[in-house]
Amino acid sequence: MVENRGADEGFPDSLDAVAEMVAEFGVGKRRLREALAILTERRQTVESLVRASALPRRTVESLLRAADRDLDSNADGALIRADRAAAYRDRFAIGQLRRSQVTDPLETQLAARRALIAQIDADITAAPAARDAMDHVAATAETVVRRALWLNATFDLAGSRLLCIGDHDLSSLAISALVPELAVTVLDVDEQLLEFIGSRAARRGYSIQCWYADFRFGIPGIAAESADLVLTDPPYTPEGVQLFLGRGAQGLRDRTHGRLVMAYGFSPLHPALGLKVQRAVQELDLVAEAILPAFNRYHGAQAVGSASDLYLLRPTARTFRILGKKLASVAVNIYTHGGQSLEGGPGTLDPGVAGAVIRIAAGAEDGTLLLAGAGWPTVPDGASASDLASLFGSGVPAPAGRERPLRVAVNLADDPGPWLLRVLLAVNADRLAVLVPNNHPDLASQEPQRALTSLAAPKYSLRLRRSTPAHGKVGNVWREALIRHHAERPGEPLTRNEARSLIAGTATEPAWLDARLIDLPRHAIRTLLSEAEASVEALA
């Protein structure tokens, strides 16, 4: 037996330390008592205790530190030692806690759906990987099924249509299994996810339609005013929540009885963040008919206790009058992580890069020039500009769309992946130049490059140009780029010596050729870009 080393041996008393911490939470300390009750019953990792208690990870870690001397800890987690468990149960009135606990009204139904939970769990495992940059955090399979059971117990779903504004949780598969008579529409920006859901639905005979949608640019016309009920688990930012709910409201056909169901959570350590999001909801004139605390549990999102609340929202007549205005100027940056997080912010293109893209689009002949997307430092005289929302919504705007020849340059430096193909589909131009990130998924290797080229072949002949790697010697990278470019043309291949000679006759500062691009000053990079273009023209 492990003996307790108390304060009389010079060690702080863990039980007193835990009691002091718990007392600081006042009337809100019940979740800490629940965490302690769990620790007296079974071993827990930090992650599992966060999810079971819905406490933020920071709070759980503080609780475990306070109880440290009373814990039996190993690689599998920690639990309160058997010789100390009774003291904890007595001190924190665990018996009263259990007696006063409210029974989950869905518990019996959930227990009868173990096979469905196992199926959804297998689906979650097989689904495309979560994308941190899009705030994807997988809900537990039990949560997905429990949420489907709640929807079925709350609404008459048979014969209705559910619209999922994003569905990384695979709620469409769970609710379709429960209510086969329900029609479901899934809108998501993740095309791999849409393919996954579509294939599972077809195999199981579910009535699920999957459509691509980047909600920053709207929803497909086929999904507008089509649904009776909306379900969403949006990015947990005010901008993300308002956008996803707004698009959901645009998808409602029943404006009188339709509802929106949203999963959203915030850390109890930062209630001001929750307030900002709830204000964003109120700005859409949505009435909160119910908020079910900690209804949803996740594999991750430990900062918010791996949990979120379930909101039942009802639109008012004013909701639909103000939607257009509220969604007119949507920010690209709506997420909490990655390049399109709130902190990311849209950037302005370097003038040299912008000029190069414009020159590629313009070509050698005169024509009408259109710049699309944000971030262009200037718009050349005689050119026009368009935002991406207009381009995706209705193509090249008039009058530019009626002019020929039409040259279009598009800045997709913030493209998360799907935009490039949509630009190729939306833009009808004689010449098109698109700037995308160097790690764009459609350019990552030969296989996606061939797939994109094949998709665009009926409309465009694609030439894919990769930007110069920043960490290679400029001379070497320039030489290999010339060889690759020349290989796309008929005739004899360009040798390395021929490429070196061409570069030597073009470069004005030979020392730059031995440097890394990342080490050169901005003016040198601009000069090199111009000289590289000249070397390409010399090959013509």
C-alpha positions, 0 to 999 in steps of 0.5 A: 500500500502507498501511504499518503505523505501529508502536510506533517511531513513537509509536503503540501496536502493535496486534498486541501489544495484541490479543495481550495482550487475547487472552491474558487469556481463558486457555483460553477464548480460542479464540473470539477467535482465531476472530474474528481468523481471520474478520477476516483473510479477509473484511470484517465488521460488528460485528453479523456478527462477533458472530454468527459468533464467538458473542462478546458485542458488548462483547468484539468491540468491545474486540477491534476497538479493540485492532486498530484500527491494523491494520484496513481499515475503511469503511462496510461493516465492517472486516477486517485489512489485507492487509499485516498479515494474515500477521502475525496468522495467525502470531501467533495460529496460525490454521492450527492453529485451522483444522486442529483445528476439528471438522466440523459433523455437520449440514453436508452435510444443511444444504447440501442444504437451501438451498431450505428455508433460503430459504423459512424466511428468507422466512417470517421476513421476512413474519412479524409483527414481533418484540415486544421486550416479549416478548423476541422475537429472530429466529433465523437461517433457517439455525439454524431449519433446522439445529435441525430437522435435529438434531431429526430426526437425534436422535428418531423423529419420524414419527407423534409430536407436537411441542409448541412452547412459543412459536414466534417462530422458526417452527420448526414450519414448518421441522420440518414441511417435513422430516417431514410425518408429524410432528404439531405443536402451537404455543402462543403468546401472539402471536395474529398469529403464530398466524394467520401460522403457521396460514395457512402450514401450511394452504397447505403441507399441514402438520399444525400446530395453533395455540392461544393460550396465556399460559403465566403462566395455564396451557396449553389443556386440548387441549394438556395431556399431548398431546406426545412432544417439547417445543421452546422458546426462552423468555425468558432469565430464571430465571422465564421459563425455569422457566415455559416448561419447566414448561408444556412438561412439562405438555404431555408425554404420554410421561413416560418417554421424552419430552424437552424441547429448549430454546434458552438463552444467557448472556453469558460475561461474566456466568456467574452469570446462567447459573447462576441459570437452570440452578438454575431448570431443576434445581428442576424435576428435569430432567436435562440429557442434553446441552448443545450450545454456541452451536448457535443464532444470532440476528439480535440478542441481541448481549449474549449473542453473538447465540447460545444453547446447545441443551439436551436435557432429560429429566424425572424421576418427581419432575418431575411431582409438583412441577410443580403447586407450582412453577407455582402462583404464577407471576409476571407479570413474566418478561421482560428488557424492557418493562413486564413485565420483572423490573424492572417489577413489578406496581403498585397502582392509584391509589385514585381510578382503582380507585374509578372502575372499581369504580363503573362496574362496580357501576352504580346497582343492588345486586348481588354485586361481584367484583374480578379481577386484582392491584393493587386497593388495597382490596376493598370490604366485601361484595365478593370477589376473584379472580386472573387465572389462576383467571378464565382457567382456570375463569371467575368462581369460586363462590360469586360466579359463582352470584349475580345480578346479578353485577358484575365489575371487572377490572384489566388494566393490564398487559395485553400485548394478548390478555387483554381478549378473554379476559376478555370470553370468560371472565366471565359477568356482568350488568355488567363493567368492565375497566381496560386500558392507554390504548395497548391494541391493541384500542383503538388505532383504530376498526378494532380497536375495531369488531373487538372490539365485533363479537366480543363482540356476542353476549355484551356491548354494549361501551362503550369509554372512553379515559382522559384524555390527560395532555398536553392542557388538562383543559377541552378534553379533558373537553369532547371526552370529553363530546361523544363519550360523548353521541354514543353515545346517541340524540337530538340531539348535544351541542354544544361550548357545552353541554359547556362550560356543563356543565363550568363548573357541575361544576368546583370549581377553574376554574384546573385546566381550563387546566392539563395533567393531568400537571401537577396534584397527585394530589389534584386528579386525584382530584377531577377524576375524581369531577367528570367522573363527575358531569358524565356522570351529569348528561347522563343 
